[in-house]
């Protein structure tokens, strides 16, 4: 039952998931390329600025060096005072070993002031060298972060976003050197920030996805064709689209649950469209507790839809639940209709009220109700002539039967395999006499299932029963939840 629709829905859900994930991969690649271009441009600009700064500093150092050289040429060797030598020694003793080593390599009778200036130059050279090495360390940490993302995807676990820390190397320079160091790592901090943003963006995208309107419309085009091909009416398809779009567009969906989330929301949409039925047996029991009058059920539908057979099945169901029944052969128009219902009445051993062919159907129905009252029969089931929903005179006759019998339930009968024809029939009958619910026959051979959704939603009335075979017992109370679950089971 409904195998074709079930198979097609599964295919669509899988296709929807594949489209979303493939589209997302393309977007990620494009976004990644954009980010790489921006990052590359920024790095090039920073590199250019840095090179300019180095050039200026180099020129400044060279200038200072030349000045020191000129001074040195003017000073006679060995004339430097003891105080200057002492100051120079004191200054050097307070510097780190690698600074002292570089200074002493070029020491040629300089004054204490010259030594102090060259110490500053050496410090700057050391710092610049270290700063050049730091971006490589940052890149290495970003690479590790990206590897962590892949590991997280494989484990598929919920985690908290860990802070990404890049430790700044500690040095044992004097406070003056520390001050210089703090002014330098701007490039490093910016690259760290970019690394963090890239990490968290990838981490978030690895767990969730947000469907936009354009993607939804593209996905629903496929679902729309699927539903129409499986007997779901166009207006019902539009309502399904509206309900599903409200549930999916703009919503954060976990990637590992993407397929299940789509199924869940489609189920919820169908659940809202289908009307929850009350069991007719419960309705009859409630009425019988309130009144001794017979419970009257009027059946409508076109010829050949299984209307008379459905009446016989309802009779059997009522007998199983200890209700007495009388049948009314109010179809006085179709040839052999009286003989057909007479055969069912004989098999089921229930009384049948009938008149001659072409008699007034309302009179037959009235006599059946009167008979039930006189014989304390619980339920009256009235068969009516099959009529096309386009025949106005027969529809007017149907209105008369309703006025005369004042039925407790008006049930429309159609074939589940009739598709849009059944939907249009249900709409016409409902507009004329306001049906209370429907029975859909031949549901056992219906591979599509769309008629159930369409008839229920179009009339805003429940499906009471599904006919599932030719035997009297082949009548199944419609279970909305079971029907929806079977479509995705």
N, C-alpha and C positions, 0 to 999 in steps of 0.2 A: 504494500500500500504506500503510495506517494514516493516510490523508489527513485523515479526520475528527478523529481524536485529535490529530494534529499541529496542525490549524487551531484546535481548541478550546484546546489548551495555550498557544498563542501569544496567543489572546484573553485567557486567564486571567492570564497574566504581565503583559500590558499593563494589564488592569483592576486587578491588585494594585498595580502601580506608581502608577496614577492615584489609587487609594483612599488609599494611604500618603501621597502628596504633598499631596492635598487635605485630608486629616485633619490633616496637619502644619501646613498654612497656617492652619487654624482654630485650632489650639493656639497657634500663634505670635501670632495676633491677640489671643486671650484673654489670653495671657501679657503681651503688649505693653500691653494696656489696664490690666491689674493693675499693671504697673510704672509706667505713667503716673500712675495714681491715687496710688500710694505716693509717687512723686517729687513729685507736685503737693502732697500733704499735707505732706511734709517741707519743701518750699519755703515753703508758707504759714506753717508753724510758725516757720521760720527768719526769715521776713519779719516776722512778728508780734513775735518776740523782738528783732529788730534795730530795729524801730520803737519798741519800749519803751525800748531802750537810748538811741536817739537823743533820745527825749523827755526822758529823765532827764538826759542830757548837756546838752540845750538849756536845761533848767531850771537846771542847775548853772551854765552859762555866764551865763545871765541874772542869776542871783544874784550871781555874781562881778562882773558888769558894774555891777550896782546898787551893790555895795560900793565899786567903784573910783570910781563917780560921786559917792558920798557923800564919799569921801576927797578927791576933786578939789575939791568944793565948799568943804571945810574949808581947803584949802591956798591961800594967796594967790598969784596968778600972779606968776611971776618970782622967787619965793623959793627954788626948787629949787637945791640946791648944785651947785657945779662938778663935784664928785666923782660925784654922781648922774647929771649930764648925760654925763659921761665914760663911766660904766658903761653907760648906755643906748646910747650911740653904739657902744661896743665890742661890746655884745650884738648890735645890729642888723647890724653889719659882718660878723658871723660867720654870718648866716642867708642862705638862698637868696633871690634877688631877689623871687620871687612872695610869699614870706612877709613880707618887709620892706615890700613895696608895700601889702599889706592892713593891716599894723600901722600904718603911717604915715598911712593914710587916716583913722584914728580917734584919732591921737595929739593929745592936748590937754593938755599939761603934766603927763603922768603920771610917776610915779616909775619908777626902773629895775626895781623889783620888779613893778610893774603891767605894764610892757612885757613882761617875761619871762613873766608869766602869760598875757598875750594871745598871745604867740608860740606857747605850747603849744596854746592854743585853735585858732589858725589852722592849726597843723600837723595837728591832729585833723580839722578840717574838710576839709582837702586830701585826707587819707588816706581819709576816709569817702566823699568824692566819687569817688575812684579805685576804691574797693572796689565801689561801686554799678555802675561800668562793667564790672568784671571778669566777672560772670556772663554778660553778653552775649557777651563774647569766648569764654567756655567753650562757650556754646550754639553759637556759630559753628563752633568746632572739632569739636564732636560731630556737627554737620550734615555737615561735611567727611568725618568718619570714616564716616558712614552712606553717603555718596556713594561712598566708597572700596570699601565692601562690595559695592555694586551693580556697580562696575567689575570687582571680583575675580570675581563670579559670571559675568559675561559672558566674561571671559578664560579662566575654568575652569582656572586654573593652581594648582599647589601652592606656597604661600608660607609664610613664617614670620610669626608674629604680630608686627607692628612695635610698638615701645613708643609709647604716645601721650603726648606731652609738651606741657605747657602752660607756656610761659615766663612767669615773673613779671617785670613791668617793673622795671627798675633805676632807682633815684633817687639824687640826689646830696645827700640830706639828711645831717645830722649823725648820729653813732652813736645818739643818743637817739631820733631819728626812725626809724631802721632797726629799733630794738628794738620800737617801736610797730607798725611794719609787719608784723613776724614774728608778732605776736599776733593779727592781724586775719584772715588769709586762710583761716580754718577752713571757711567756707562754700564758698569756691572749691575747696579740696582735696576736700571731700566730693562736690561736683558733678563734679569731675574723675574721682574714683573711680567714680562712677555711670556716667559717660561711657565709661570704660575697660571696665567690666563689660559694658555694653550692646554695645560694639563687639566684644569677644572672643566673647561669647555668640552674636551674630549671625554672626560670622565662622565659628565652629565649626559652627553649624547650617546654614550655607550649603554645607558640604562633606560632612556625614555625617548619618545618621539611624539611630535605634535602634528596632527593632520590639518592642513589648511583647506580652504574652500575649493581651490582649483583641483587639488588632489582628490578631494571627496567627489566632486562632480565627475571627474574622469573615472573613478572607481565605480560610481553608481551607474554610469552608462552601461557597463557590463551587467550589473545586477538588474537594471531595468529591463533589458532584453531577456534576461533569464526568467524574470517574474512574468513578463507578458507571454512568453512562450509556454509558461506553465499555468495558464488560465487565471492569472491575477489581473483584475480589471485595471485599466489605466488610472482611474481616479484613486484606486486603492494604492497603486504603485506610487503615485504622487504623495499620498499621505505617509507611506512607508519612508519615502525619501525625506520628507519634512521631519519626521520623528527621529530618523537615524542621524540626520545632519546635526540636529540639536544635541545629540548625545556624543558625537565624535569630533566635530570641527572645533579646533582650538584646544582640545583636551590633551593633557600630558598622559601618554600611554606607555607603560613599561614595555620595552622591546621584547623581552622574553615572554610577555603575555599578549603580544599584539594580536595574534590569531584568535586567542580565547576572548579577548576584549571585544573584537568585532562581532564574534558569535554572540556574546552576552548581550551586547547592545541591540543586535538584530532580533534576538529573542524577546527582549523587553519591548521593542517596538511592536512586534507581532502580538505580544500579550495585551498591549493597550488597544490594538485594533479589533481583536476578537472579543466577543461578548461572553462573559461567564454564564453558562446555562444553569438554570435550576432544574432539578430532576422533576419531570412531569408527575411522577408517582408521588413525590412529596407534596406537589401542588394539589393533587387529587385528595390525598389524605387530609390535608389541612381544610380543604373545602367541605369534605364529608363530615368533619368534626363540627363545622359551623352550621351545616344545613343538611336536611334529608333529601333535598332535590337532587336529581341525577346530574352528574358532571357531564357537560356536553362539549365534544370536540368536533370541530368542522375541518375537513381536509380539502385543500385546493391544489391545483397544478394542471399542467397540460396533459394530453393523452400520451400514454406510453412511457411515463416517468417512474412507474412503480408505485403509484398512489394507492391502488386497491390492495396490492401485496403488502405495502407498509401498514395499512389498516389492519390486515390479518395478523401481522407481526405484533402490533400494539395490543391486539386482542389477546394473543397468547401471553404476552408480558403481564397484562392486567390479571388474567386468570391465575398466573403463578403467584401473584400478590393478593389473591383472595378477593378480587373485585368481580362483580357480575357485570356482563356486557350485553348490549343489544346493538345490532347494526342497522343502518338505514341506507337503502339503495336509492339515493337521491340523484344518481346519474341516470336519467331517463332519456338521454339523448343518444348515447353511443350504442351501437348494435352489440348485443351479447354482454353488455356491462352488468345487467342484472344477474344473468347466469353465472358470470365470473364470481361475483361477490357471494352468490348463493352457495357455490361450491366451497368457498372458504368457511361460510357460516356452518355448513353441514359438517365439515371436517373438525371444526373447533367446538361444535355442539353449542352454538349460541343462536338466539332468535334473530330473524331478519325481517324488517318491515319494508315492504315493497309495494309499488303501484304498477300500472301498465306503462309501456314506453310512451313518451311524449306527455306524460302526466306532469303536473306542476311539482318541481323538485322541493319547493318550500312546504307543500302539503305533505310530502313523504317525510320530511324531516320533522315537521310538527307532530305527525302521528307517532313517530318513533319516540319522541320525548314523552308524549302522553302515555304510551305503552310502558315506558320505563317508570313513570310515576305510579301507575296503577299496579305494577308488579315489583315495586321496590328494587329496581335494578340500579346499580351504582353509576355506570358510565354508558353514555350514548356516543357511538362513533358514526359520523355521517360522511358517506362518500358522495362527492359531487361530480358533475360532468367535467371532463377535461376541456379546457378552453384556452385558446391562444391569448396571450396578453394583449394582442392587437384587436381582438373582437369586442367591440364596445357593447353590443347587445347582450352577449354572454356575461360580460363583467357586470352589467346592470342587474342581470338575474342573480348573480352572486351576492350583490348588495342586498337584494330582497331576502335571500336565505338568511343572511346575517341578522337582518332586522327581525325576522320571524323567530329564529331559534335562540338569539342572544347567547351565543356560545361562550363557554369559559376559556377555551383555547382555540385559536385559529392557526392551523399548521399548514405551512407551504411545503410541497413535496417536489423535488427536482432530482435530476441525475447529477452525481458528482463529476461525471466525465463530460458534461455539457458545456462547461467553461463559461464564456461570456454570455451565451444564450440563457443559461440558468440565472446568471446575475441580472440580466434584463427582465426576465420573467419575475424574479423575486421583487425587483423594484416596482414593476407595474402592479402586481398583486398587493404589495404593501401600500402603495399610494392609494389604491382603491378601497381596501378594507382594513388596513393596518394589521398585518399578521403578528403573531406572538413569538414565532420561532419556525425553524425549518427541520425537515428530515431530508438528508441527501442519500439517495440510493446508489448502488453500484460503487460504493467507495472502495470495495475490495479489489476492483480492477482499475482504479484511478491511480495512475503513475505520477500525476502532476500535483494534485492537492490544492491548486490555487482557487478552485471554486469555493471551497470551504471559507477561506479568508474573505473572498469577494462578497459572497452572499451575506455573511454575518456583518461585515463592515458596511455594506451598502444599505442594508435594512436597519442596522443598529439593533439587531435582534439575535438571540443565540441560535446555534445549531443544537437541536435537542438530541437527535439520533443519527447514526450512520448505518445504512443498510450494507451488510457485508456478505450476502449470499442469498440463496433461494429458499432456504429453510426458515421456518417460523422463528427459530431461535437466533437467526442471524441478524440481530439488531443490537447495535452497540451504543450505549450512552456516550455522547460526545464528551471527551475530557480535553479541555483546552491545553492544559499543561503537558499532558501526554502527547498530544498532537505536535506541539512546538518542539518538545524534546526529541521526538522521533525524526523530525526534519534534520536535526543536527547530531543524532545519535550515532 
